Amino acid sequence: MIDFEALAQAMGELDEDTVKALLEQVMAEGGGDAGKAMDACQKGMDTVGKLFEEGEYFVGDLIYAGELMTDAVETLKDALVGTQSAGKKAKMILCTVKDDLHDIGKNIVRSMLEAGGFEVVDLGIDVPPQKVVEAAKDEGISIIALSGVLTLALDSMKATVRAFSDAGMRDQVKIIIGGAPVSEDACKAIGADEWAHSPQKTVSVCRDWAGI
């Protein structure tokens, strides 16, 4: 039986060996607890964020934590999303919005989305609203995932949703927002269709929208 508290603590303490051993144990036992393991890793990441805010961790620690989380997703992803049928993949757009340069969370989500059956058009970081609209129009894409870590990212997300409205395309797309500052209230204020703090929810929502 996996000790999920120990996993969360190991992630928070950036204990790579323990995190790796526990995740491998999850998969060795059939992967049925992969969701719980991912939640524990997310809890550990919350600890990392708190310690960074308190000055105990530094930028290098954040980057290392992001790499640990990416590795965790890679280890668990088959169990998290299940075996996907072969064939043409659904296409969607993912980006970090304008004025936000963070990509650790975005990259983790992209890895899980790709495992979940999507062809992800990753526009990168600091992406202006019009670029997202143009990409959706040019590629014929109807699922948009907007990521941000900074509070000011909420304004950029709102501007992106508004850009789709201004282009007469709002009813043609589904938009999910994700990242540290998002909430149900923020989602309503921004005008997005959904919001998520976890990669699992993002994948679940987008798969539902795509009919996967």
Sequence and secondary structure as in RCSB ss.txt:
>XXXX:A:sequence
MIDFEALAQAMGELDEDTVKALLEQVMAEGGGDAGKAMDACQKGMDTVGKLFEEGEYFVGDLIYAGELMTDAVET
LKDALVGTQSAGKKAKMILCTVKDDLHDIGKNIVRSMLEAGGFEVVDLGIDVPPQKVVEAAKDEGISIIALSGVL
TLALDSMKATVRAFSDAGMRDQVKIIIGGAPVSEDACKAIGADEWAHSPQKTVSVCRDWAGI
>XXXX:A:secstr
   HHHHHHHHHTT HHHHHHHHHHHHHTTSTTHHHHHHHHHHHHHHHHHHHHTTSS HHHHHHHHHHHHHHHHH
HHHHHH    SS  EEEEEEEETT    HHHHHHHHHHHHTTEEEEEEEEEE HHHHHHHHHHHT  EEEEE  S
TTHHHHHHHHHHHHHHTT GGG EEEEESTT  HHHHHHHT SEEESSHHHHHHHHHHHHT 
